[in-house]
Amino acid sequence: MPSAALALFAIALISVLAAVPARADDAAAAGERCFEMRTYTAAPGKLEALHARFRDHTNALFTKHDMTMVGYWTPTDGEMAKDTLVYILAYPNRAARDASWEAFQKDPEWQKAKADSEVNGPLVVKVVSVFLKPTDYSPLK
């Protein structure tokens, strides 16, 4: 295999291996603090209703279920400004995250708030969740 092709193959292999997510129990076993960035794409015309659901219901339930809210953002430019909400939650570790989400989703208050807010259809059409860990030089750990 020529050296240029070999180099391209190595880069592709490294990219594939880097994309493989870490096992949840690895982070939990290490006791690493876990951050989760969630990006929601709202259904057409439903971004304000999604904001209201977070403001009026979801935030209190996150607190109730030991989910630390780091922040919420909306894009300021382009098409995503019309329908996108991004937020980050923090947990003591990945196992705590999983337990918190399970309890949150089973919570009757959440189930009612979700059902009430979606009487005229779902508020969200897509959710992307990314787990993050701080670098050794990050001020947020």
N, C-alpha and C positions, 0 to 999 in steps of 0.2 A: 504494500500500500504506500503510495507516495507520501512524503512528509506533510504536504498541505492537506491531503485528504485525511491523514491520521490526526492532524491537529483539529480539523473540523469535526471529526468523529469524537475526539476527546471533549471538545467544547459541547457538543450535543449531549454526550453522556453525562457530563457534569451538570448541564442544565436540567436533564431529566431527573437525576438524583437529587438535585437541590429542590425540585418541585414536590418531592415525596414528603407528605406531612409527617411531623414527629408523632409518635404514639402518645395518646392522651395520658397513659399511665406513666410514661417517662417523666413528663413535667410534674405530674402529681407526686410521684415518688421522690423527686428532687425537691419538692416543696416550693417550686418556682411560682412566683406571682404570675397570674395569667391575665392578659389583656385580650379583649375581643373587639375588633372593629366590624360593625355591621352596616351594610349599605342597603337601604330600601329604595326601590323604585316604586313610586306611588302610581296607582291606577290613574288614568287621565282625569284631571279635575279634582283629585282627592288628596292632594298634598296638605292643604289646610286642615282637612278633617283628620289626617294622620298626625299633624302637629297637635291638634286639640286632644286626641286620644292620649298621646304621650303626656301632654301638659296636665290633663285632668284625671288621668287614671294610671297609666303605665309607670310613670316615675315613682309614685307612691308604692306601687307593687314591687318595683325593682328594689326599693329600700327595704320593704317588708321581707324580701327574699334574699337579703344580704348581697345584692349586686351593687357595686360602687359605680356610680355614673361619673365618668371622666369628662365627657362633653358631647355636645350635639352640634352638627354643622350642616349647612346647606351650601351647595355651590353658588357662586355669585355670577358666573358667566355661562353662556352657551345653553344648549338644550337641557342639560342636567339640572339647571337652576329651576326648571319648571316642575320637576317630579322626583328629586332625589333628596334623601335624608341620610346622613352618615353620623354614627355615634360610636363611642367607645365605652365599654364597661370593663371593670377590673374585678378580679377575684383573687383569693389567697392562692389558689392553684387550680388546675384543670378539673380535678375531681369536685371541688367546691362549685365550680362553674356548672358542671353537669347536674349536680344536685339542686342548685338554685334554679336552673331553667326547668328542670322537671317539676319542682314544686310550683314555680310560677305558672307553667302551662296547665297544671291541675287546679289552680286556685279558682274557686267559683267567682270571685270578684273579677278576675281577668277574663274568664269565659263570658261573663255577662257584659263587661265593657266591650269586648271584641264583638260579640253578637249584636249589641246595641249600635255600635259604630258601623257595622256592616249590613244594616237593614237594606240599604240600597246597593249592595255589592261590595266586594272586597276593597280594602283601601290600598293593599300592596299587591303588586304583580310579580315582584322579584326581590329575593333577599340573598345577599352575598355576605358570608361570615368569614373573617380572616383572624386567626389567632396570632398574637404578637408577643414577643418577649423583649424587654428593654436590653439595649446594648450595655456593655460594662461602663460606658461613659455617659449614659443617659441620666439626666437629673430626676427622671420619674422611674422609680423602681418599686 
